[in-house]
């Protein structure tokens, strides 16, 4: 059967990030060959089917660690539903081993935990509506930090004494770059979500959906990003936690291809 799908180049940097100095060849094989060539041949075998093959191999071999969780999240991002994943793992239980299926199900439940409360289109909010109904003043365009954001954001500092508190508003699709709040002691940040829908993600972990009322505690020295979903504006209060020798380090942008999978 012929396929007319356009190949999508998969960009992976985990190898170089984690093993670049210790095992540079392995890091290159992981990023440039496994993901850059094999996974990128989705014009031949679509990403959804590659996800099924990969998960089947990992579960059958008993690899129910962080690598499986990554590929479960990748499968979800590439359109495999909770119901489909349940069928896949059930099938694997008969051919790969029942205890392995149990372990895979426990991990899949975490990845698909938000499916039971899936967000409807009515929960997406426009930038205009958030600005009009904001509990705190929105402030002007965040020009001083624009170089660290993809998309337009707005910032109003509510407090500059005791603790810094800023009201940050993101247009749909806007997110900040990966960054780290460094501190020798204490430090970090707390996000109080007040409107819209967005995401928070720590390095090497799946992104978490955020809605009004959610609270995110960001430890010091943890690489992360946060911002709006692709189709909804987003707003949160950002509270800087006092600490010793604090500083912010801005890193690379969030990979557009992976971000666009967050609906």
The 8 nearest C-alpha neighbors of each residue, nearest first, counted from 0:
[[1, 2, 3, 43, 44, 4, 42, 45],
 [2, 0, 3, 43, 4, 42, 44, 45],
 [1, 3, 4, 0, 43, 42, 44, 5],
 [2, 4, 5, 1, 42, 43, 6, 0],
 [5, 3, 42, 2, 6, 41, 43, 45],
 [4, 6, 42, 7, 3, 41, 2, 43],
 [5, 7, 42, 41, 40, 4, 8, 39],
 [8, 6, 39, 9, 5, 41, 40, 42],
 [7, 9, 39, 10, 6, 35, 40, 36],
 [10, 8, 39, 35, 34, 7, 11, 38],
 [11, 9, 35, 8, 12, 34, 30, 254],
 [10, 12, 30, 13, 34, 9, 35, 31],
 [11, 13, 14, 15, 30, 16, 10, 26],
 [14, 12, 16, 15, 11, 17, 30, 26],
 [15, 13, 26, 18, 16, 17, 12, 30],
 [14, 16, 19, 26, 18, 17, 13, 12],
 [17, 15, 13, 14, 19, 18, 12, 26],
 [16, 18, 14, 15, 13, 19, 26, 20],
 [19, 17, 21, 22, 15, 14, 20, 26],
 [18, 20, 15, 23, 26, 22, 21, 16],
 [19, 21, 18, 23, 22, 15, 17, 16],
 [20, 22, 18, 19, 23, 17, 26, 25],
 [23, 21, 18, 25, 24, 19, 20, 26],
 [22, 24, 19, 26, 25, 20, 27, 21],
 [25, 23, 27, 26, 22, 28, 19, 29],
 [24, 26, 28, 27, 22, 23, 29, 14],
 [27, 25, 14, 23, 15, 29, 24, 28],
 [26, 28, 24, 30, 29, 25, 31, 23],
 [29, 27, 32, 25, 26, 31, 30, 24],
 [30, 28, 33, 26, 27, 14, 32, 31],
 [29, 31, 11, 27, 34, 28, 14, 12],
 [30, 32, 35, 27, 28, 29, 34, 33],
 [31, 33, 36, 28, 35, 34, 29, 30],
 [34, 32, 29, 37, 36, 35, 28, 30],
 [35, 33, 38, 30, 36, 32, 37, 9],
 [34, 36, 31, 32, 9, 39, 33, 30],
 [37, 35, 32, 39, 34, 38, 33, 40],
 [38, 36, 33, 39, 40, 34, 32, 35],
 [39, 37, 34, 40, 36, 33, 35, 9],
 [38, 40, 8, 36, 9, 41, 37, 35],
 [39, 41, 42, 38, 37, 43, 6, 36],
 [42, 40, 45, 44, 43, 6, 39, 46],
 [41, 43, 6, 4, 40, 5, 44, 45],
 [44, 42, 41, 40, 45, 2, 4, 6],
 [43, 45, 41, 42, 48, 49, 46, 40],
 [46, 44, 41, 48, 47, 42, 49, 43],
 [45, 47, 49, 48, 41, 50, 44, 77],
 [48, 46, 50, 45, 49, 77, 74, 51],
 [47, 49, 51, 50, 46, 45, 52, 44],
 [50, 48, 46, 52, 51, 47, 53, 45],
 [49, 51, 53, 47, 48, 74, 52, 54],
 [52, 50, 48, 54, 49, 53, 55, 47],
 [51, 53, 49, 55, 50, 54, 56, 48],
 [54, 52, 50, 56, 55, 51, 49, 57],
 [53, 55, 57, 51, 56, 52, 58, 50],
 [56, 54, 52, 58, 53, 57, 59, 51],
 [55, 57, 53, 59, 54, 58, 60, 52],
 [58, 56, 62, 54, 60, 59, 55, 61],
 [57, 59, 61, 55, 60, 56, 62, 54],
 [60, 58, 95, 56, 61, 57, 55, 96],
 [59, 61, 57, 58, 62, 56, 95, 99],
 [60, 62, 58, 59, 63, 99, 57, 95],
 [63, 61, 57, 60, 58, 64, 67, 66],
 [62, 64, 67, 61, 103, 58, 102, 65],
 [63, 65, 66, 67, 62, 68, 106, 61],
 [64, 66, 68, 67, 69, 63, 62, 70],
 [65, 67, 69, 68, 64, 70, 63, 62],
 [68, 66, 70, 69, 65, 63, 64, 71],
 [67, 69, 65, 71, 66, 70, 72, 106],
 [68, 70, 66, 72, 67, 71, 73, 65],
 [69, 71, 73, 67, 72, 68, 74, 66],
 [72, 70, 68, 74, 73, 69, 67, 75],
 [73, 71, 75, 69, 70, 74, 110, 76],
 [72, 74, 70, 76, 71, 75, 69, 77],
 [75, 73, 71, 77, 50, 72, 76, 79],
 [74, 76, 79, 72, 77, 78, 73, 71],
 [75, 77, 73, 74, 260, 78, 72, 261],
 [78, 76, 74, 75, 47, 79, 73, 46],
 [77, 79, 75, 76, 80, 74, 47, 73],
 [80, 78, 75, 74, 83, 77, 84, 47],
 [81, 79, 83, 82, 78, 84, 75, 74],
 [80, 82, 84, 83, 85, 111, 79, 114],
 [83, 81, 85, 80, 84, 86, 79, 87],
 [84, 82, 80, 86, 85, 81, 79, 87],
 [83, 85, 87, 81, 86, 82, 80, 88],
 [84, 86, 82, 88, 83, 87, 89, 81],
 [87, 85, 89, 83, 84, 88, 90, 82],
 [86, 88, 84, 90, 85, 89, 83, 91],
 [89, 87, 91, 90, 85, 86, 100, 92],
 [88, 90, 86, 92, 91, 87, 85, 100],
 [91, 89, 87, 88, 92, 93, 86, 94],
 [92, 90, 88, 94, 95, 89, 93, 87],
 [91, 93, 97, 100, 96, 89, 90, 95],
 [92, 94, 91, 90, 95, 96, 97, 89],
 [95, 93, 91, 92, 96, 90, 59, 97],
 [96, 94, 59, 91, 92, 93, 97, 99],
 [95, 97, 92, 99, 98, 94, 93, 100],
 [96, 98, 92, 100, 99, 101, 93, 95],
 [99, 97, 101, 100, 96, 102, 92, 103],
 [100, 98, 102, 97, 96, 101, 61, 103],
 [99, 101, 92, 103, 97, 98, 102, 88],
 [102, 100, 98, 104, 99, 103, 105, 97],
 [101, 103, 99, 105, 100, 104, 98, 63],
 [102, 104, 100, 106, 101, 105, 107, 63],
 [105, 103, 107, 101, 106, 102, 108, 100],
 [106, 104, 102, 108, 103, 107, 101, 109],
 [105, 107, 103, 104, 109, 108, 68, 102],
 [108, 106, 104, 110, 109, 105, 103, 111],
 [107, 109, 111, 105, 106, 112, 110, 104],
 [110, 108, 112, 107, 106, 111, 105, 113],
 [109, 111, 107, 108, 112, 72, 106, 71],
 [110, 112, 108, 114, 113, 109, 107, 81],
 [113, 111, 109, 108, 114, 110, 115, 107],
 [112, 114, 116, 115, 111, 117, 110, 208],
 [115, 113, 117, 116, 111, 112, 81, 118],
 [116, 114, 113, 117, 112, 111, 118, 81],
 [115, 117, 114, 113, 118, 112, 119, 111],
 [118, 116, 114, 115, 113, 119, 112, 120],
 [117, 119, 116, 122, 120, 121, 123, 114],
 [120, 118, 121, 122, 117, 123, 116, 262],
 [119, 121, 122, 123, 118, 124, 230, 231],
 [120, 122, 119, 123, 124, 118, 231, 195],
 [123, 121, 120, 119, 124, 118, 195, 196],
 [124, 122, 231, 121, 120, 195, 196, 230],
 [125, 123, 231, 195, 232, 122, 126, 128],
 [124, 126, 128, 127, 232, 231, 129, 123],
 [125, 127, 232, 129, 128, 170, 130, 124],
 [126, 128, 130, 125, 129, 131, 124, 132],
 [129, 127, 131, 125, 130, 126, 132, 124],
 [130, 128, 126, 132, 131, 127, 133, 125],
 [129, 131, 127, 133, 128, 132, 126, 137],
 [130, 132, 128, 129, 133, 127, 126, 134],
 [133, 131, 129, 130, 128, 134, 127, 135],
 [134, 132, 130, 135, 129, 131, 136, 137],
 [133, 135, 132, 136, 193, 137, 130, 131],
 [134, 136, 133, 137, 166, 157, 155, 132],
 [137, 135, 138, 133, 155, 134, 166, 130],
 [138, 136, 155, 135, 154, 130, 166, 153],
 [139, 137, 155, 154, 136, 153, 140, 166],
 [140, 138, 153, 154, 141, 137, 155, 142],
 [139, 141, 153, 142, 152, 154, 138, 151],
 [140, 142, 153, 154, 152, 143, 144, 145],
 [141, 143, 145, 144, 140, 146, 153, 152],
 [144, 142, 141, 145, 146, 140, 147, 154],
 [145, 143, 146, 142, 147, 141, 148, 152],
 [144, 146, 142, 148, 147, 143, 141, 151],
 [145, 147, 144, 148, 143, 149, 142, 176],
 [148, 146, 145, 176, 144, 175, 149, 249],
 [149, 147, 175, 145, 146, 174, 176, 150],
 [148, 150, 173, 174, 175, 151, 147, 176],
 [151, 149, 173, 148, 172, 174, 152, 170],
 [150, 152, 170, 173, 169, 149, 153, 148],
 [153, 151, 169, 141, 168, 140, 170, 150],
 [152, 154, 140, 141, 168, 139, 167, 138],
 [155, 153, 167, 141, 138, 166, 139, 137],
 [154, 156, 138, 166, 165, 137, 157, 136],
 [157, 155, 165, 158, 164, 166, 154, 159],
 [156, 158, 165, 164, 155, 166, 159, 163],
 [159, 157, 164, 163, 160, 156, 162, 165],
 [158, 160, 163, 162, 164, 161, 157, 156],
 [159, 161, 162, 158, 163, 164, 157, 156],
 [162, 160, 163, 159, 158, 241, 164, 240],
 [163, 161, 160, 239, 164, 159, 158, 241],
 [162, 164, 159, 158, 239, 238, 160, 165],
 [165, 163, 238, 158, 157, 237, 156, 162],
 [166, 164, 156, 237, 157, 236, 155, 167],
 [165, 167, 236, 155, 154, 235, 156, 237],
 [168, 166, 154, 235, 234, 153, 165, 236],
 [167, 169, 234, 153, 152, 233, 154, 166],
 [170, 168, 152, 233, 173, 232, 227, 234],
 [169, 171, 232, 173, 126, 151, 152, 172],
 [172, 170, 232, 231, 230, 229, 173, 227],
 [171, 173, 229, 228, 227, 170, 230, 150],
 [174, 172, 150, 149, 227, 170, 169, 171],
 [175, 173, 226, 149, 148, 225, 227, 172],
 [174, 176, 148, 147, 224, 225, 226, 149],
 [177, 175, 252, 147, 253, 148, 224, 251],
 [176, 178, 224, 250, 223, 251, 252, 222],
 [177, 179, 249, 250, 222, 248, 223, 176],
 [178, 180, 222, 248, 220, 221, 247, 181],
 [181, 179, 247, 219, 220, 187, 246, 248],
 [180, 182, 220, 246, 245, 219, 179, 247],
 [181, 183, 245, 184, 186, 244, 243, 219],
 [184, 182, 243, 244, 185, 245, 181, 242],
 [185, 183, 243, 182, 242, 186, 244, 219],
 [186, 184, 242, 241, 182, 243, 187, 183],
 [185, 187, 242, 240, 241, 219, 182, 184],
 [186, 188, 219, 218, 240, 180, 217, 239],
 [187, 189, 239, 217, 240, 238, 216, 190],
 [190, 188, 216, 238, 215, 217, 237, 191],
 [189, 191, 237, 215, 236, 214, 235, 192],
 [192, 190, 214, 236, 235, 213, 193, 189],
 [193, 191, 235, 211, 213, 212, 194, 234],
 [192, 194, 211, 235, 234, 212, 191, 236],
 [195, 193, 211, 234, 233, 192, 129, 210],
 [196, 194, 233, 124, 232, 123, 210, 234],
 [197, 195, 210, 233, 209, 231, 228, 227],
 [196, 198, 227, 228, 209, 226, 233, 208],
 [197, 199, 208, 209, 207, 225, 226, 206],
 [198, 200, 225, 207, 206, 224, 208, 226],
 [201, 199, 206, 223, 224, 207, 205, 225],
 [200, 202, 223, 204, 222, 203, 224, 199],
 [201, 203, 204, 222, 223, 200, 221, 205],
 [204, 202, 201, 205, 13, 69, 200, 65],
 [203, 205, 201, 202, 200, 206, 69, 68],
 [206, 204, 200, 207, 72, 203, 69, 201],
 [205, 207, 200, 199, 198, 204, 208, 201],
 [208, 206, 199, 198, 200, 209, 205, 197],
 [207, 209, 198, 197, 206, 199, 210, 196],
 [210, 208, 197, 198, 196, 213, 207, 211],
 [211, 209, 196, 213, 195, 212, 192, 197],
 [212, 210, 193, 194, 192, 213, 195, 209],
 [211, 213, 192, 193, 210, 214, 191, 194],
 [214, 212, 192, 211, 210, 209, 191, 215],
 [213, 215, 191, 190, 192, 212, 216, 189],
 [216, 214, 190, 189, 217, 213, 191, 199],
 [217, 215, 189, 188, 218, 190, 214, 187],
 [216, 218, 188, 187, 189, 215, 219, 221],
 [219, 217, 187, 221, 216, 220, 188, 186],
 [218, 220, 187, 180, 186, 181, 221, 182],
 [219, 221, 181, 180, 179, 218, 222, 182],
 [222, 220, 219, 179, 218, 223, 180, 201],
 [221, 223, 179, 178, 202, 201, 177, 220],
 [224, 222, 201, 177, 200, 178, 202, 221],
 [223, 225, 177, 200, 176, 199, 175, 178],
 [226, 224, 199, 198, 174, 175, 200, 223],
 [225, 227, 174, 197, 198, 173, 175, 169],
 [228, 226, 197, 233, 173, 172, 232, 171],
 [227, 229, 197, 231, 230, 172, 196, 171],
 [230, 228, 172, 171, 231, 262, 227, 259],
 [231, 229, 171, 228, 172, 123, 262, 232],
 [232, 230, 171, 123, 124, 228, 196, 229],
 [231, 233, 171, 170, 126, 125, 195, 124],
 [234, 232, 195, 227, 169, 196, 197, 194],
 [233, 235, 168, 194, 167, 193, 169, 192],
 [236, 234, 192, 193, 191, 167, 166, 190],
 [235, 237, 166, 191, 165, 190, 167, 238],
 [236, 238, 190, 165, 164, 189, 235, 166],
 [239, 237, 164, 189, 188, 163, 240, 190],
 [238, 240, 188, 163, 162, 241, 187, 237],
 [239, 241, 186, 188, 187, 238, 242, 162],
 [242, 240, 186, 239, 185, 162, 243, 187],
 [243, 241, 186, 185, 184, 245, 182, 240],
 [242, 244, 184, 183, 245, 182, 185, 186],
 [245, 243, 182, 183, 242, 246, 184, 181],
 [244, 246, 182, 181, 243, 242, 186, 180],
 [245, 247, 181, 180, 182, 248, 244, 179],
 [248, 246, 180, 179, 181, 249, 178, 245],
 [247, 249, 179, 178, 250, 180, 246, 181],
 [250, 248, 178, 177, 247, 179, 176, 147],
 [249, 251, 177, 178, 176, 248, 252, 179],
 [250, 252, 177, 176, 253, 249, 178, 254],
 [253, 251, 176, 177, 254, 250, 175, 149],
 [252, 254, 176, 255, 177, 251, 258, 224],
 [253, 255, 257, 256, 252, 258, 10, 251],
 [256, 254, 258, 257, 259, 253, 252, 260],
 [257, 255, 259, 258, 254, 260, 9, 10],
 [258, 256, 260, 259, 255, 254, 261, 253],
 [257, 259, 255, 260, 256, 261, 254, 253],
 [258, 260, 256, 261, 257, 255, 229, 262],
 [259, 261, 258, 257, 76, 262, 256, 77],
 [262, 260, 259, 258, 228, 76, 229, 257],
 [261, 260, 229, 228, 230, 259, 258, 76]]
